[in-house]
C-alpha cells in the first residue's frame, strides 16, 4: 500500500490512526460564485459606516435548538472556533461573535446589525431565503457566507462534523 511515497507493509497497522472510521465525501461544486479568498480579512466597501464593529467570524443562528447550547455543545463550539483559521491565521476569540435570528425566514444584512465580518457562518437546518444550500458558499456585501446544519444537529453526527470541518478548510484555506 503506498500513497505520496509512503509505504506500509501491513495496512492493519494503520487501524489505530483511523479508529473512528474513514470518510469519503464526493467533490461537489459548493461554491455558488467564484470568489478570491486571498486577503479576505481586508474588505473594502466605501458604503459601509465607519462605526461598524470589525470581526473575523460571525456565527448566524436561525434554529431555536441553537438559541441556548448545552454544556457539551458549548464546549464543541468553543473548540471549533479556536481551531478555525482564515488564510492560515488564527482567529482570536474577541473577533468571533454570535447573532441570533431565530424567527427569521430570510437573510438580510440588517440581521447582522453593526457587525462587519469577512466570514459569516450560517448554522441552520431550515431553508432560509438568501442563504446558500447546505455546505454552500456565497459572497455577500459584508463577506463570504458559508451554510452549515444547525450547530446542535451537527454535534450529533460524525458525518456532519467531518463535512463542516472539510468545508471550512477548503473555503478558508487552512489545515492542508
N, C-alpha and C positions, 0 to 999 in steps of 0.2 A: 504494500500500500504506500503510495507516495503522492505528495502534493507540495508544490512550492519547494521542491528539492529536500523535503523532509521524509526520511524513510523510517518506517516502523515495521519490525519483523513480525510482531504479533499484535494485530489490531485490538485484541481483547485488553491489552494494557491501557488503552485509551478510555475504557468504560468509566473509570473514576473521574475523568475530566468531564465527561458528558453524562453524569449520573441523572440529571434532570431530563434528559432526552435531547434529541437533535430535531430542530425545527427547520422546515424549508418554506419560504414564502415566495410565491411567484413574483417575478419582476413585473410590476404593474406601473402604468403611467399614472402616477398620483399627482403630478403637478399639472394644474389646470392651465397655467401660463408660464412661459419661460421667465425665469427670474434670476438675476445675478445676486448671489448672497454675499459676494466678497464686499466687505465694508458695510455689512448690514447694520452695524451699530451706529452708523452715521447717516441718519435720514435727514434729508434737506427738503423742506417744503415751506416756501415763503408765506403760505396762507395760514400756518399754524400760529396760535397765540404764544407769545413769549412766556406766559405763566404756566405752560403745560409742565406736568411732572414727568421727567425723563426716567424711564425704567429700561431694563434689558428684556424682561419677560413679563407678560401679563397673562394670567390664567383666568379665563372667562368660563363661568359655570352656569349652565342653563337648567340642570336637573335638580329636583328637590332632594334627591338622595345625597347630593354633594353639598347641600347647604350647611350641614354640620357633620364633620368627619368623626368616625370612631377613633379611638386612640391608635389602633393598628393602621387604619387608612391614613391618619395624620402622620404617623411615622414614615409610611411609604411615600407620602407627598414630600416630606422634608428630605428624605434620602434622594428621591428622584430630582428634585430641584437643585440639590447640592451637586449632583453628578452632571447636570446639563451644562454644555459649553456652547458658546457661539463663536464660530470661526477659531476653534482651538483655545478660546479664552474662557476661563472660569467665570461664573456669574456670582456676585456676592448676594447674600440673602436680602439685603436692603434694596436691591434692584429687581426684586420679584414681588409682584402684587397679585391679589385675588380680587375679582369683580364678580358679583352675583347678579344674574339676570334671570331669576328663577321662573317668572311667569311670562317672559317674553317669547314671542313666536317668530321673531325676525331679528336679524342683526342690523344695527345702525351704529355709526361712530358715536352717537350720543350716549350709548350704553357705557362706553369707556370713560365718560366724564372727562376729567382733567389729565388723564394718563396718556402718555405717549410711549409706546414700546415698539421696537423693531420686530419683536416676535410675540405673536398672540396665540396662545394655546387655547382652543375651544374644546371644552370637555362636555360632551352631551351624547345621549343615546337617541335624542329626538331629531327630527328633520327640522332644521331652523333655516328660514329664508335668508339668503345672503351668506350662508356658511357653506364651505365645500363639503363634498361627500366624505364619508368615514376614511380617515388616513389621507385625506386630500390636502392640498396646499393651494393657497390663493393670495395674491398680492392685494393689499388694501391701501387706503390713503394714509394709514398710520403704520404700516409694516407688512409683514408676511403672516398669514393666518394658517395654522395647522389644526385640523379637526381630528379629535380622538373620541373614543367612547367616554361615557361619564367616568370620572375618576374612581368612584366606588365600584362600578362594574368591571373596570379594568383591573382593579386589585383582586378581583375574584377569579381571574382567568390567566393562566400562564401564557397562553397563546396571545391574548390581548396585550399583556405586558411586553412580550417579545416584539410584537408588531409596533407598539408605541415607541419602544426604545430604538428599533431599527429605523423607523421613520424619522425620529428626531436626529439620529446620527447621520442619516442620508441628507436631510434637508439642511441641517445646521452645520454640517461638515466637521464632525468631530469623531473621535474614537476609532479611526481606521488606521 
